[in-house]
């Protein structure tokens, strides 16, 4: 036998083992991972190539995972079938209802009752699970009977290096961890991290004298990626807020500076006593929610965004937490609308409690823009066609973005209509703004000055003005002044007439100038 033949014979088991894992990874790529890609909008061959490359990266990372599992046949026999069944279930829901598995999905599973949980089980899902079980058992049998890895430590080193190559670089790790099959591990890891945050011991605020208010509704809409420049209220040339512009009790604040340009850092900063001198308070203290609870308010959080660890604590601070997003994530490209929060707002306002604080975290103008407005609000065209920014024209990007604000104007007015005949005040503050071509940047993936000027306005009912005439007068005087987004903590407490030693007059829009 020649040396070449000996070499081939020596390496044949290794090649067979690698081919076996490659076939499994390709199966995962087609059957499961493709579910995260098939609805992604693209335009042309270049975009298709980029999406294919991203799909290939996730398949490559999956190859590394399956490589590790397959090294030892007992481990493979006990892990591959349940992993395949789980991936089948996740892909099914990704295809049918367009939701991704996440920490939120895990929490919702605990919240839903047995009847609700059983309703998602269909004959097709059962058939697919049975098929996945049979295919995975066949794979285990093939691995047991025909596949030998030989020098396992060699294969282990290769698999470990491949895993590190995909999971250590942040630009690769985030997309990989957010998709099947890695999102199974990432969702549970995130869920347990969030539970740890929720259980943190943060000091209680000192109680002060109670307010003299018997009945009041205070609503805060936390916006998403809305620029002050693109609001008609602030002189924008397009009529992006035609309904809001007709409201006599709206006060726009066009000169708010957001300390951060990203949701995960800006939201905790807004809700707490954090400021430029004390940014750590965002992660060490409670929010203004606790102060309202001390004054007898019933508190609500309506979430139409996927929660993140940095502000998860505050979501649990409320008395009632509702999820309107229902498992959608930033990788969702199907319809994701803020009108879904309205039934939960109705539920909060229909209770028998005289004083209510409601926080509504909206999806607003987040990318992908076209998912966040309906056809009735497609006022400016043409629209974006591809999820890859550079494949769209400036006109398309700005048109789609402005349509999101036009739709939001409709939602904001729907909220106002629910408060109009109550004693109520409504705050709107976007977490940050959006890059719309400044220095060639789009979205909010990279920091820029444009991200730090969010839309902000306040509306109050006639009954509120009668109760707090001086506060409203002071608000209108302060409207054209510049404030940091840290103003919110102090101003929203003051708007409820709550006497609190934590209010700083320099950041209170309702105090005398």
C-alpha positions in Angstrom: 0.0 0.0 0.0 1.4 3.4 -1.0 2.0 6.2 1.5 -0.8 8.2 -0.1 -3.2 5.3 0.5 -2.0 5.0 4.1 -2.5 8.7 4.6 -6.0 8.5 3.1 -6.9 5.5 5.3 -5.6 7.3 8.4 -7.6 10.4 7.7 -10.7 8.8 6.4 -12.4 8.4 9.8 -11.7 12.0 10.6 -13.1 13.2 7.2 -16.2 11.0 7.7 -16.8 12.4 11.1 -16.4 16.0 9.9 -18.7 15.3 7.0 -21.3 13.8 9.3 -21.3 17.0 11.5 -21.3 19.2 8.4 -24.4 17.4 7.1 -26.2 17.9 10.4 -25.2 21.6 10.5 -26.5 22.1 6.9 -29.8 20.4 7.9 -30.1 22.8 10.9 -29.3 25.7 8.5 -32.1 24.8 6.1 -34.7 23.5 8.5 -34.2 25.9 11.5 -31.8 28.8 10.9 -33.4 29.8 7.7 -36.6 30.6 9.7 -34.7 33.7 11.0 -33.8 34.9 7.5 -36.5 34.1 5.0 -38.6 37.2 5.8 -35.7 39.6 5.8 -36.3 42.3 3.1 -33.5 42.7 0.6 -32.9 44.3 -2.8 -30.7 42.9 -5.5 -27.9 40.3 -5.7 -25.5 42.3 -3.3 -28.0 42.2 -0.5 -28.8 38.5 -1.1 -25.1 37.8 -0.9 -24.8 39.7 2.4 -27.7 37.8 3.9 -26.4 34.5 2.7 -23.1 35.3 4.3 -24.8 36.0 7.6 -26.7 32.8 7.3 -23.5 30.9 6.6 -21.9 32.5 9.7 -24.7 31.1 11.9 -24.5 27.7 10.2 -20.7 27.7 10.8 -21.3 28.5 14.5 -23.8 25.7 14.6 -21.3 23.3 13.0 -18.9 24.1 15.9 -21.6 23.4 18.5 -22.7 20.1 16.9 -19.0 19.2 16.5 -18.6 19.4 20.3 -21.7 17.4 21.0 -20.8 14.7 18.6 -17.3 14.0 19.9 -18.7 11.6 22.5 -21.5 9.3 21.4 -23.2 9.2 24.8 -23.3 12.9 25.1 -24.6 13.1 21.5 -27.2 10.5 22.2 -28.6 12.4 25.1 -28.3 16.0 23.8 -29.0 15.9 20.0 -32.6 14.6 20.0 -33.9 17.2 22.6 -31.9 20.0 20.9 -33.4 19.1 17.5 -36.9 18.9 19.0 -36.5 22.3 20.6 -35.2 23.8 17.4 -38.2 22.4 15.5 -40.6 24.0 17.9 -38.8 27.4 17.8 -38.6 27.3 14.0 -42.3 26.5 13.8 -43.3 29.5 15.8 -40.8 31.7 13.9 -42.5 30.7 10.6 -46.1 30.8 11.8 -46.3 33.7 14.3 -43.0 35.4 13.6 -41.7 35.4 17.2 -38.2 34.5 18.5 -37.3 32.6 21.6 -36.1 35.1 24.2 -36.0 35.8 27.9 -39.4 37.5 27.5 -40.9 34.3 25.9 -39.7 32.3 29.0 -41.4 34.8 31.3 -44.6 34.7 29.3 -44.6 30.9 29.5 -44.7 31.2 33.3 -47.4 33.9 33.2 -49.8 32.1 30.8 -52.2 29.6 32.2 -52.3 26.0 31.0 -55.2 26.6 28.6 -53.4 29.4 26.8 -50.2 27.2 26.6 -52.1 24.3 25.1 -53.7 26.4 22.4 -50.4 26.8 20.6 -50.1 23.0 20.2 -51.4 22.1 16.7 -51.5 18.8 14.7 -48.8 20.2 12.4 -46.5 21.0 15.3 -47.0 17.5 16.7 -46.2 15.9 13.3 -43.1 18.0 13.0 -41.9 17.1 16.5 -42.4 13.4 15.8 -40.5 13.8 12.5 -37.7 15.6 14.3 -37.5 12.9 16.9 -37.2 10.2 14.2 -34.5 12.0 12.3 -32.5 12.7 15.4 -32.7 9.0 16.5 -31.5 8.1 13.1 -28.6 10.5 13.4 -27.7 9.0 16.8 -27.7 5.5 15.3 -25.4 6.6 12.5 -23.1 8.3 14.9 -23.1 5.2 17.2 -22.5 2.7 14.4 -20.4 4.4 11.7 -18.7 7.5 13.1 -15.3 7.4 14.9 -13.4 10.5 15.9 -10.2 8.7 16.8 -8.0 11.3 18.4 -10.8 13.1 20.2 -8.5 15.8 21.6 -7.6 16.9 18.1 -11.3 17.3 17.2 -12.0 19.0 20.5 -9.3 21.6 19.9 -10.7 22.3 16.4 -14.3 22.5 17.7 -13.2 24.8 20.6 -11.3 27.1 18.2 -14.2 27.3 15.8 -16.6 28.1 18.7 -14.3 30.8 20.0 -13.9 32.3 16.5 -17.7 32.7 16.2 -18.6 33.7 19.8 -15.8 36.0 20.9 -15.9 38.8 18.3 -18.9 40.9 19.3 -20.0 41.6 15.7 -20.4 37.8 15.2 -21.5 36.8 18.7 -24.7 39.0 18.9 -26.3 37.8 15.6 -25.3 34.2 16.3 -26.6 34.2 19.9 -29.9 35.7 18.8 -30.7 32.9 16.4 -31.5 29.2 16.4 -30.0 27.1 18.0 -27.9 29.4 20.1 -30.8 31.6 21.2 -31.9 28.6 23.4 -28.9 29.0 25.5 -28.8 32.8 25.3 -32.5 33.2 26.3 -32.1 31.2 29.4 -28.8 32.9 30.3 -30.4 36.3 29.8 -33.5 35.3 31.8 -31.4 34.2 34.8 -29.3 37.4 34.6 -32.5 39.5 34.5 -33.9 37.6 37.5 -30.7 38.4 39.4 -31.1 42.1 38.6 -34.8 42.0 39.7 -33.7 40.6 43.0 -31.2 43.3 43.7 -31.6 45.2 47.0 -31.9 48.8 46.1 -32.6 51.3 49.0 -36.1 52.7 49.5 -36.7 56.4 48.9 -37.3 58.4 52.1 -41.1 59.0 52.5 -42.2 62.6 52.7 -45.6 64.2 53.2 -48.4 62.9 51.0 -49.8 64.9 48.1 -53.2 66.5 48.4 -54.3 65.0 45.1 -57.3 62.6 45.2 -57.5 61.7 41.6 -54.8 61.9 38.8 -53.6 59.9 35.9 -49.9 60.4 34.9 -48.8 58.6 31.7 -45.2 58.4 30.4 -44.6 57.3 26.9 -41.0 56.2 26.4 -40.4 56.8 22.7 -37.9 55.0 20.5 -35.5 56.7 18.0 -37.6 59.8 17.5 -35.7 63.0 16.5 -36.8 66.4 17.7 -35.9 67.7 14.2 -38.5 65.5 12.5 -41.5 66.7 14.5 -43.8 69.1 12.8 -44.3 70.6 16.3 -40.7 71.8 16.1 -40.9 73.4 12.7 -40.2 70.3 10.5 -41.3 71.0 6.9 -43.3 67.8 6.7 -46.6 67.4 8.6 -45.4 64.4 10.7 -47.6 65.4 13.7 -50.8 66.9 12.3 -53.0 65.6 15.1 -50.7 66.7 17.9 -50.4 70.1 16.3 -54.1 70.7 16.8 -53.9 70.0 20.5 -54.0 73.3 22.4 -52.6 71.7 25.6 -49.4 70.3 24.0 -46.1 71.8 25.0 -43.1 70.7 22.9 -39.6 70.7 24.4 -37.3 70.8 21.4 -34.1 71.3 23.2 -33.7 68.1 25.3 -30.3 66.5 25.3 -30.2 62.7 25.8 -27.1 61.7 27.6 -26.9 58.4 25.7 -27.7 57.3 22.2 -28.8 53.8 22.9 -31.9 52.4 24.6 -30.1 50.1 27.2 -28.3 53.1 28.7 -30.7 56.0 28.1 -33.8 54.4 29.7 -32.4 53.7 33.2 -30.8 57.2 33.1 -34.3 58.7 32.3 -36.1 56.9 35.1 -33.7 57.5 38.0 -31.9 60.3 39.7 -28.9 59.7 37.4 -27.3 62.8 35.9 -24.0 63.8 34.5 -22.4 63.9 37.9 -24.0 60.7 39.1 -24.5 58.3 36.2 -24.1 55.2 38.4 -27.4 56.0 40.1 -29.1 54.4 37.1 -27.9 51.0 38.3 -27.9 51.6 42.1 -31.2 53.3 42.9 -34.9 52.8 42.3 -36.8 54.8 39.8 -39.5 57.5 40.4 -42.0 54.6 40.3 -41.3 53.8 43.9 -42.0 57.5 44.9 -45.4 57.4 43.2 -46.2 54.1 45.0 -45.3 55.7 48.3 -48.0 58.4 47.5 -50.7 55.8 46.8 -50.5 55.5 43.0 -51.2 52.2 41.3 -48.3 51.7 38.8 -48.2 50.0 35.4 -45.6 49.2 32.7 -46.8 48.3 29.2 -43.9 46.9 27.2 -43.9 46.9 23.4 -40.1 46.3 23.3 -38.0 43.4 24.2 -36.7 44.1 27.8 -33.0 44.3 28.4 -31.1 43.7 31.6 -30.2 47.4 32.3 -33.8 48.5 33.0 -35.4 45.1 33.9 -35.4 46.1 37.5 -37.7 49.0 36.9 -40.2 46.9 35.0 -40.6 44.8 38.1 -40.9 47.8 40.3 -44.5 48.4 39.1 -47.6 46.8 40.4 -48.8 45.5 37.0 -46.6 44.5 34.1 -48.0 43.9 30.6 -46.2 42.6 27.5 -47.6 44.0 24.2 -44.6 42.9 22.1 -45.3 39.1 22.6 -41.9 37.8 21.9 -40.9 40.0 19.0 -37.2 41.1 18.8 -35.1 43.5 16.8 -34.7 40.6 14.3 -38.4 40.7 13.5 -39.4 42.2 10.2 -43.1 41.6 10.3 -45.7 44.1 11.5 -44.8 45.4 15.0 -47.2 48.2 16.0 -47.7 50.4 19.0 -51.4 50.2 18.7 -51.0 46.9 20.6 -50.5 48.8 23.8 -53.9 50.5 23.7 -56.0 47.6 25.1 -53.6 47.4 28.1 -53.8 51.1 28.6 -57.6 50.8 28.7 -57.3 48.0 31.3 -55.2 50.3 33.4 -57.5 53.3 33.2 -60.6 51.2 33.7 -59.6 50.2 37.2 -61.1 51.6 40.3 -57.9 53.3 41.5 -58.1 57.1 41.6 -54.4 57.7 41.1 -52.5 55.9 38.4 -49.0 56.0 36.9 -48.6 54.3 33.5 -45.4 53.8 31.7 -45.7 52.8 28.0 -42.5 51.6 26.3 -43.1 51.9 22.6 -41.3 50.5 19.5 -41.8 53.9 17.9 -39.3 54.6 15.0 -37.0 51.7 15.5 -35.4 50.1 12.4 -36.9 48.3 10.4 -39.2 51.3 9.9 -41.7 49.7 7.6 -42.8 47.3 10.3 -43.9 50.1 12.6 -46.6 51.8 10.6 -49.6 50.6 8.6 -50.6 51.2 5.0 -53.0 54.0 6.1 -49.9 56.0 7.2 -47.8 55.4 4.1 -47.9 59.1 3.3 -44.4 59.5 1.9 -43.0 57.2 -0.8 -40.9 55.4 -2.0 -40.2 53.3 1.0 -37.1 51.4 2.1 -36.8 48.0 0.3 -33.8 46.4 2.1 -32.8 45.9 5.7 -29.2 46.9 4.6 -29.1 50.7 5.0 -26.7 51.2 2.1 -29.0 49.5 -0.4 -31.7 52.2 0.1 -31.7 55.8 -1.1 -31.7 58.7 1.3 -35.2 59.6 0.2 -36.5 56.1 0.9 -35.0 56.0 4.4 -36.3 59.4 5.4 -39.7 58.7 3.9 -40.1 55.4 5.9 -38.8 57.1 9.0 -41.2 60.0 8.8 -44.1 57.6 8.2 -43.3 56.0 11.6 -43.7 59.4 13.2 -46.9 60.1 11.4 -48.3 56.7 12.7 -47.0 57.5 16.2 -48.9 60.8 16.0 -52.0 58.7 15.6 -51.1 56.5 18.6 -50.2 59.5 20.8 -53.6 61.1 20.0 -55.3 57.8 20.8 -53.7 58.0 24.3 -54.7 61.6 24.6 -58.3 60.8 23.8 -58.4 58.3 26.6 -57.1 61.0 29.0 -58.9 64.0 27.6 -61.8 64.1 30.1 -59.8 62.9 33.1 -57.5 64.8 35.4 -54.3 63.7 33.6 -50.9 64.7 32.3 -49.0 62.9 29.5 -45.2 62.9 29.1 -43.5 61.9 25.9 -39.7 61.5 25.8 -37.9 59.4 23.3 -34.9 57.4 24.6 -32.7 58.9 21.9 -32.9 60.1 18.4 -31.7 58.6 15.1 -28.9 59.1 12.6 -30.4 60.1 9.2 -27.4 60.5 7.0 -25.3 62.7 9.2 -21.7 62.0 8.3 -22.9 59.0 6.3 -24.4 57.4 9.4 -27.9 55.8 9.6 -29.9 54.2 12.4 -28.3 54.2 15.9 -25.7 51.5 15.6 -22.9 54.1 15.9 -22.8 57.1 18.3 -23.2 60.6 16.8 -24.3 64.0 17.9 -27.6 63.5 16.0 -28.6 60.7 18.4 -28.6 63.0 21.4 -31.6 65.2 20.5 -34.8 63.2 21.1 -38.3 64.3 20.6 -40.1 65.4 23.8 -43.4 67.0 24.6 -46.0 67.2 27.4 -49.8 67.3 27.1 -52.2 68.0 30.0 -56.0 67.9 30.3 -58.2 70.9 31.0 -59.0 69.4 34.4 -55.3 69.2 35.1 -54.7 72.8 34.2 -57.5 73.9 36.5 -55.9 71.9 39.4 -52.3 73.1 38.7 -52.6 76.5 36.8 -49.2 77.8 38.0 -47.4 74.6 37.2 -48.8 74.7 33.6 -47.7 78.4 33.3 -44.2 77.5 34.5 -44.1 74.6 32.0 -44.8 76.9 29.1 -42.1 79.3 30.2 -39.5 76.5 30.4 -40.5 75.0 27.1 -37.8 76.7 24.9 -35.0 76.1 27.4 -32.4 73.4 27.1 -32.5 70.4 29.5 -30.8 67.2 30.0 -33.1 64.1 29.9 -32.4 63.8 33.6 -35.1 66.4 34.0 -37.7 63.7 33.7 -37.3 62.2 37.2 -37.8 65.5 38.9 -40.5 66.9 36.7 -42.7 63.9 36.6 -42.8 63.7 40.4 -43.5 67.4 40.6 -46.3 67.1 38.1 -48.2 64.9 40.6 -47.9 67.5 43.3 -45.8 65.0 45.4 -43.7 66.8 48.0 -40.3 65.1 47.7 -36.8 66.0 49.0 -35.4 64.4 45.8 -36.8 67.0 43.4 -34.2 69.5 42.2 -35.8 72.7 41.3 -33.2 73.4 38.5 -34.6 70.2 36.7 -38.2 70.7 37.5 -40.2 72.1 34.6 -43.1 72.9 36.8 -41.3 75.2 39.2 -41.0 78.9 39.0 -38.2 80.1 36.6 
